[in-house]
Amino acid sequence: MSTVAEQLVEVLIQAGVARVYGVVGDSLNPFVDAIRRAEGIEWIHTRNEEAGAFAAASEAHLTGQLAVCAGSCGPGNTHLIQGLYDAHRSGVPVLAIASHITSEQIGTSFFQETHPERLFVECSHYCELVSQTSQMPRLARIAIQHALGRGGVSVLVMPGDVLHRTAEHPTGPSAPVIVRGAVVPADPQVRELAERLNAARTVTLFCGAGVQGAHDAVMALAGKLHSPVGHSLRGKEWIQYDNPYDVGMSGLLGYGACYDATHQADLLLLLGTDFPYDAFLPQRRTVQVDHDLTRLGRRTPLDFAVHGDVAATLRAVLPLVAQKTDRTFLDDMLHQHTGALEQVVNAYTRDIEQHVPIHPEYAASILDELAADDAVFTVDTGMCNVWAARYVTPNGRRRVIGSFLHGSMANALPHAIGAAYAYPDRQIISMSGDGGLTMLLGELLTVAEHQLPIKIVAFNNGSLGMIRLEMMVSGYPSFQTDHGVSDLAGLARAAGIPGAAVDDPADLAEAMYTAVHSPGPYLLDVRTDPNALSVPPHITAAQVRGFALAATRTVLDGGVGQMLQLAQANVRNLPRPHRA
Ligand SMILES: Cc1ncc(C[n+]2csc(CCOP(=O)(O)OP(=O)(O)O)c2C)c(N)n1
């Protein structure tokens, strides 16, 4: 008979799990040993369980399939938390195996005792203690199905002694449902949606991550309605490419005419977005489509809502939507978008090749140019979010992920580790802040040990730059944000990863080329300007104050990379000349 640990491993293999990320230890040992002996599943050692959870989150995010991490009792569990929050808030299916102290000691304040079944409640859909062998393998299957079915984290709390015991029930076969069915909206809702779209003179579409797989349908609807199409940060990778209706992004990092298009339309249609910054939404004349009923009306009062997948809903409604004839609103917004980008772009491109320290915008634009067409970018929380939002040009094949909902620092490198396992044949680029990279610096050793061909582009401004900016616009002097520029390339080399530092913008293109084309891992330490995006020249003091106080949409206006060329191309292709 197999042990409970062996049974658990067998259930994971049946669910298609190929690896478990984490750090070994005490109560977890029976599980780790079962992995050692099993075929078709491997243990991936990370230097910190937090990184293991981030790596699993990334793998789940990119593939949509279940990914697994594990931590030993007590501190091994508590380290998992950050990455599990990230996975859970991003709605991606991760199972955490949280081993626990031996059963007879639970409740005695034993060495390393925590209560994992309480600890993980807030960052999971399902979190259960397996206290008896008779609960297995059923609870393992329920945990997996919760992670996949509800989209998020499940935690199995496994005392070491239970893992070690002989299984009571045969494992048996299992076929977890991995492919989701479509959420098809009800007919009356589809009809009313069509009536509202037809009745409105002007309609703007605002797209979130829920438009994945619905690009064609959104374009078809925009074409019929002559609608500007804006997006959130998470929606960008799915909708901004091949989009002649693009008016940019909304939110603190936003740019272009998205804000105006969403506020000036007669009707705003939210598609698959749970965009949290309600101050950027008009709070009126809004209709929402989402596959998750709980999100409807969460950010704004709604005139009407439809429960359905975006693609299924749009496919159903399109035949009922009449072709609008007046495209004045769309054309105005496209011109406004281009104008807005032209205005800001000069400030960030003028003399950029001579600017020392290097403009991070310049580094990001070169990276965008040199990165592969199907590269996966993982992006650190901090200013790298801004550079990725504005300079990484989506094309439908590239992926851009980050801790966009939990907003945790240090995510990019461990996310890149998960991405490298998920897609061993694709180029994986970690856009890391120096603060983020050094927060989980040990993961350089993980990259080196497993020879993961990750290209780490470190935006090394010697500063917690995002917070420096926040302090400044809130009227605080910057304090405790700048701790000196570290030799990140030297640290990488010490860890066994080739690396180079670059501080002369004239050398940047060649250095970046070397980095992205190196066959194995590489760290490019780009010495960037901590003052980037501090106060763009056309921003007034009142607007700067407004960033903190009223979330004005303009303060973070900065360079926008190829977005300007895309916008200019869209305007050039307008079917009639620009009206004055
Ligand atoms: C774990 C964690 N701690 C603190 C913060 C607050 N925070 C957000 S961005 C940031 C600075 C990031 O600095 P760095 O990685 O150097 O990137 P930069 O903004 O300079 O590009 C901080 C401290 C956070 N989001 N997560």
The ligand as an SDF file (V2000), in Angstrom:
LIG
                    3D

 26 27  0  0  0  0  0  0  0  0999 V2000
    6.3940   43.7120   -0.3380 C   0  0  0  0  0  0  0  0  0  0  0  0
    6.1470   45.1730   -0.6030 C   0  0  0  0  0  0  0  0  0  0  0  0
    6.7020   46.0940    0.2030 N   0  0  0  0  0  0  0  0  0  0  0  0
    6.5050   47.4130   -0.0400 C   0  0  0  0  0  0  0  0  0  0  0  0
    5.7410   47.8230   -1.0940 C   0  0  0  0  0  0  0  0  0  0  0  0
    5.5540   49.3020   -1.3900 C   0  0  0  0  0  0  0  0  0  0  0  0
    6.2910   49.6340   -2.6330 N   0  0  0  0  0  0  0  0  0  0  0  0
    5.7060   49.6300   -3.8490 C   0  0  0  0  0  0  0  0  0  0  0  0
    6.7430   49.9790   -5.0840 S   0  0  0  0  0  0  0  0  0  0  0  0
    8.0450   50.1330   -4.0340 C   0  0  0  0  0  0  0  0  0  0  0  0
    9.4050   50.5120   -4.5570 C   0  0  0  0  0  0  0  0  0  0  0  0
    9.9200   49.5590   -5.5580 C   0  0  0  0  0  0  0  0  0  0  0  0
   11.2930   49.8540   -5.7570 O   0  0  0  0  0  0  0  0  0  0  0  0
   12.1430   49.2040   -6.8990 P   0  0  0  0  0  0  0  0  0  0  0  0
   11.8950   47.7410   -6.9540 O   0  0  0  0  0  0  0  0  0  0  0  0
   13.5420   49.6350   -6.7280 O   0  0  0  0  0  0  0  0  0  0  0  0
   11.4990   49.7930   -8.2070 O   0  0  0  0  0  0  0  0  0  0  0  0
   11.4060   51.3070   -8.7450 P   0  0  0  0  0  0  0  0  0  0  0  0
   10.0540   51.8200   -8.3440 O   0  0  0  0  0  0  0  0  0  0  0  0
   12.5450   52.0910   -8.1840 O   0  0  0  0  0  0  0  0  0  0  0  0
   11.5240   51.1680  -10.2260 O   0  0  0  0  0  0  0  0  0  0  0  0
    7.6410   49.9300   -2.7030 C   0  0  0  0  0  0  0  0  0  0  0  0
    8.5290   50.0350   -1.5080 C   0  0  0  0  0  0  0  0  0  0  0  0
    5.1460   46.8030   -1.8760 C   0  0  0  0  0  0  0  0  0  0  0  0
    4.3420   47.0900   -2.9000 N   0  0  0  0  0  0  0  0  0  0  0  0
    5.3920   45.4950   -1.6360 N   0  0  0  0  0  0  0  0  0  0  0  0
  1  2  1  0
  2  3  1  0
  2 26  2  0
  3  4  2  0
  4  5  1  0
  5  6  1  0
  5 24  2  0
  6  7  1  0
  7  8  2  0
  7 22  1  0
  8  9  1  0
  9 10  1  0
 10 11  1  0
 10 22  2  0
 11 12  1  0
 12 13  1  0
 13 14  1  0
 14 15  2  0
 14 16  1  0
 14 17  1  0
 17 18  1  0
 18 19  2  0
 18 20  1  0
 18 21  1  0
 22 23  1  0
 24 25  1  0
 24 26  1  0
M  CHG  1   7   1
M  END
$$$$
